[in-house]
Amino acid sequence: MKRAARQPIRHWTGSERGFDLIFEGVIAAAIVVLLVIGATVIFGSADAGLSYPGGPKSATGAAFSAQYWATSPMTDDQGNVDPNGGATDFVTTVVTELDGSSGTAGYGPPYNETQDASQVIGPFSPTAIAHSLVGLTLPVNTANDFVLAPLSQIVAPYDPTVAVAVRAYEAAGGSLQEGVSADQLVSDRQGAWLAAYTTALAKATISNGQITIAPGNYGPVPVLVQAELTMARNGALDNYLLSSPNQIQTNPTKATLFYSDGALWGMIATAQGISGDQWGVMNELWNFPGQFWLILYAIPYHIPSIADSSAADLWVVILVVIAALLQLFLPWIPVLRDIPRAIPLYKVIYRKYYREDKDGLAGKHKGAVPPDEPDEPTPGQSTPVPARPV
């Protein structure tokens, strides 16, 4: 005989009590507000613009730029302020973009074909798999994109000296193709120029945007680097890096890669409490209290065995994916799904119900099989519904 669908209200044999949804909602909202205020105080970042030790005051919400970078002072390891420290850091970074030793040049996919740059765990490398399927999704040539192209398009048409230097450097070899590996960015001749310039740069001086360096065989490198510094100081380099064929620029990735290759970028991040070892992924400038929900992503980075691994990012991603899958399939995982029964926290939450359950119905029906359902009523016959107690 066909059985009627079970109606929980009709067949519930335990005690009942009234429930004020509005009252409970107000209490829940108040608790959330208190938690947000507490998280703001503990985890929120200061609204301090681009402030850092020894640096200039900046407006609230000021954005990092090549102009700010090339004109700002920096402190050394002993805490001494160098008024031309930002310019020195900028020039040093420009040289690393040219010779392929910067972080971006050696990053590997999705930016370039640099070998052995992808993180791997045993034979498993998601980056290599993605690269084999879709190739480079954002190819970057640091020498051309950050130095040679902006000089060629902005300065060379109006400065014959720079135009000659750019042509001489490009004629010496080195690939201008997007996405090439770091070792293909320079030829042996270019590498010799850059190595000599890097050595001499340690004793060079920079004042008012002018680089004074000892004479040497640097090829056209001094002219290129000086022009790049000048272009950064007057804001033209930012206009180039942040320009777009569209009306609104929505993809500042290449500019961000260039800025982050320098030391000042990391110094500001540390001063603002948003570096990796400061749980920075959970903080966000000018927006309290930050992304506290990213704590699950931040925790593995503070486990020494993971933090010291060359595949730290890959380990973190794997652990976060595993945690997400555990939550998704928790009701079907035998041991984990039984934790609430082993740790009856629900009895604390519903303690009022268990205290008022004088007949012990909660325990009596624990694990019991529901009674047989009544037969389906015949057409035209109504089934009486017992009144609910108030």
N, C-alpha and C positions, 0 to 999 in steps of 0.2 A: 504494500500500500504506500502511496506517495506520502512523504513526510513534509510537513510545513516548515518553512524557514524558522530558525530559532530566533526569538526576540529577546535580547538581553534584559530589557526593562521588565518583561513579563516573567522571566524566569530567575531574576536575581533574588536570592534568599538572604543576602546579608543586610546589614543596617544601612540606612541612608541619612544624609544630612543636607541642609541647604548650602548653596555655594553662591557667593556674591562675586560675580565675574569682574565687575567694575572695581570693587575694593582690591581684589587680588591683582588686577592690572595696574592700579595705582601703586601698590606696594612694590611690584616687580619693576616698574619704571623708576621709582625712587632708588631702589637698590642699584639699577644700572647707572643712574646719574652719579651716585656715590662712587661706584667702581671706576667710571670714566674720569671723575675728578682725581681719584687716587692714582690712576694710571698716568694722568697728565703730570702730576707732581713727580712721580717716580721715573717715568720713561720719556716725558716730553722733552723736546729740544728747545733751546733758547732761541728767541727770535732776534738773532744778532747779525743778520746779513752775511757778509763774507769776512767777519772778524777773525783774526788769528794773532798769536803772540808776535808783537813787533810790526804788525800790519796796520794799514790805514783804516780809519773808520769808514764804514760803508753804509749806504742807505738800507733800510729794512727791505728785504726781498730782492736786493741787488743780485744780478746774475753774473756768473764768472764769464770772463771774456779774455781774449788774447791781449787786448789793450790793458786791462787790469793786471794781467799776468806780467807783461813786459815793463810796467811802470811802478810795480809795487816793491817795497823792501822785503827782505826775508831774514830770519834769524838762523845762525849757524848752530852747530852742536853745543857750543859753549854758551849759547844764549845771546851772542853779540848780534846786533842789528846791522845788516848790510843794506844801505839804501838802494843799491843796484842789484840786490840779490835776485829779484824777480827777473830782471833782464838777463842775468847770468844763467839762471835756470832755463829761461826761454831759449837762449842761444844754444845751450847744451842739448836741449831736447830737439831742436831743429837739426843738429848734427846727427843725432841718433835716428831721426826719421830718414835722413839721407843715406846713412850707412847700414840701415836695416837692423840696428841693435835695440830699437824701442820695443816697448811691450806690444804695441799694435802690430808692428812688422813681424814679430815672432809669434803672434797669437795662433795662427793656423786658421782652419775653417771656423766660421763662415767668411772670414776676411781675406785670407790668402792661403797659398799652397805650402806654407812652411812645414817641413817634414817633422814628424815626431813631436808635434806641439799639442796634439789632442790628448785629453785625459783618458786613461784606460784603466780597467780593472781586469787583470788577466787578459783574455782575448777579447773582452767586451769593450767596445768603444762606440757609443751612440753617435758621437760627432763624425767618426769615420763612416758609419752606416748612412747617416743623413747626407754626408758629402758625396758618397757613391750614388745616391739616389737623385739628389737635386743639384749637386755641385755647390759652388760658392754663391750664397744668397746676397751677400753684400761685399763684393770684391773691392779691396783697397790697395793702392800703391802709395805707401807713405811718402816716398821721395817726390812723386809727382803730385799727389793730391794735396799735400800739406806745404810743399815748398815750390817746386818748379812750375806747376800750373798757375798758382796765384801770381808768382813773379812774372810769368810770361804774359798773362792776361791783363794785369793791373799796372805793373811798373815798367816792363820792357818796352811797351809802345811809346813811352815818354822819356825813357832813360837809355840812351845807346850803350852806356857802360854795362848796365844790367842785361840788356839784350845780348850783347857779345858774350857775357859770362854764362848766360843760360845756354846759348848755342854751343859754347866750348865745353861746358859740362856734359851736355847731352851727347855731343859728338865723341866723348871719351868712352862711351859704352854705358852699360847698365840699362836694364829694361824699364820701359815706361808703361808696360802692359798692366792693366788692373788685375790684382789678385796673385801676382807672381810671388814666389817664396822670397824670404829675406835675403838669401845668398845671391839672388839674381838682380837685386836692386843696384848693385855697384859692380863695376869692372875692377880689375887689379889696379889700374891707374887711378880711378876715382877713390878706391880704398886707400891707396897710399896718400893722396891729398888729404882725405878726411882723418886718417890716423895721425898725420903730422899736425893738422889743425887742432885735433882734440888734445894732443899733448901740449901744444903751445897755449891752448885756451886756459889751462890751469893757472898760468901766470899772466894772463891778459887782464886788462882793466876795461871797465865799461863806465862811461860817465856821460850823462845827458844823451843817452842813446847811441853813443859812438864807441865802437870797439877798437881798442888799441892793443895790437898783438905783435910779437916779435917777428921780424922778417923770416920767411921760410918758403919752402916749395909747397904751397897750398893750392896751386892752380887757381881756378875761378871761385873757389869756396869762400874766401873772405868777402868778396863782392856779393855773393848770393846771401850769405848769412846776415851781413849788414843791411841789405835791402829788405830782408824778411823782418828783421827787428824794427826797422823804420816803419814798415807797413803795419806791423802789430801795434806800435806806439800811436799811430794816427788813426787807428780803427779800421783801416781798409781791409786788413786780413779777416776780421770778424765779419765784415760785410760780404766778403767772398765765401767764407766757410758756411755762413748761415743764409746764403742766397738760395733761391729756388726758382725754377721756371713757373711754378704756380704762384698765385697771388699771395698765399699764406704759407710760410715755411713750417712744416709739421714734422720734419725728420732731421734733427740736428745731430745724428749719430756720428758722422765723420768729425764734426767739430768737437764733440765730446771725447772721441777717441784721442784726438790730438791734445786737448787740454789735459786729459788724464795721464798722458805719458810724462808730464812734468811733475816735479816734486811739490810745487805750491798747491796744486789741486788736493793732494793727500794731506798736506799740512792744514788746509782749511777744514777738510772733512774731520780730521782729528780734533781740531779746536771746537768744532760744532758738536762733537759727540756722535758722529754718524759713520765712523770708520768701522771696519769689520770686527775688530777686537773689542769694540765698544757697544756691541749689539745694535750697530747703526741701522741695520735693515728695518728695525722696529721703530725708528725715529724718522721724523720728516720735518724739515725746517718750515717754520711759519704755519704749521698745521698741527695743533695739539689734538690728541696725545700721540699721533703717529700710528703706524700700522702694527698695533700690538698683536694682532692675529698672526703675524709672521713669526711669532716666538717659536713655533714648531720648526720653521725653516732655520732659525738662528741657533737653536740649541746644538745641533750637531757640529757646528763650526767651533764650539767651545769644548769639544771632546778632544783631548790631546792627540790621540791616535789618528783622528780624522783631520784635525787642523794641520798636522805636520805631514800629511800625505800629499803627494804630487797630484792625486786625483780627488782632492777634497770636495770640489764642486760636484763631481759625479757621485761620490758617496752620499752627499747631502740630498741630491735629487732622488737617488734610489731609496733612501730612508724615508723621505717625505712621501714618495709614491706608495711604499709599503704601508705607511701609517694611514694613508687615505684609503687604500684597499681594505685594510683591517676594519676601518670604520664602516665601509660600505657593506662588507660581507660578515660583519660581526654576528648577526643572528644565526648564521650557519656554521660558525666556528665552534666546535664542541666545548673546548675548555674555556675560551674567553666568554662565551655566551652564558656560562654558568657562574661567572663572578658575582653578579647581583644576588644570586641565591646564597653563595658562600659568604658574601659580605652584605647582609640585609640592611643596606642603608635606607631602603624604601620604608622600613618600619619606623625609622626616625622621622622621615618626611611625613608619613601618615600616622604619626604616633597618636594623634587625637582619635583617629578612627579605631585603632587597636585598643585604645583605652576605653572607648565607649562600646566596644563589641563585647557586651556582657555575656552573650550566649555562646561566644567562642566560635561563631560561624566562620570566621576567616580561617581558623585552624581546622575546623571540622570539614570544610570543603576543599582544603588544600590538597591538590592532586586527585580529587574525586572526579568521577565521570559524570557529566551532566545527565540529568534524568531524561528519559525518553520524551521525545517531542509528541505533542498531541496530533491526532489525525487531522488531515486537512479538512476544514469545514466544507460541508456540501453547499452548492450554490444557493444563495438566499439566506443562509444561516450565518449569523454574526457570532464572533467569538468574544466573550466578555473579557474586558481588560481590567484587572484589579487597579483600584485607585492607588496612586503613589502617596506614601506618607510625606508630610511636609516637615 
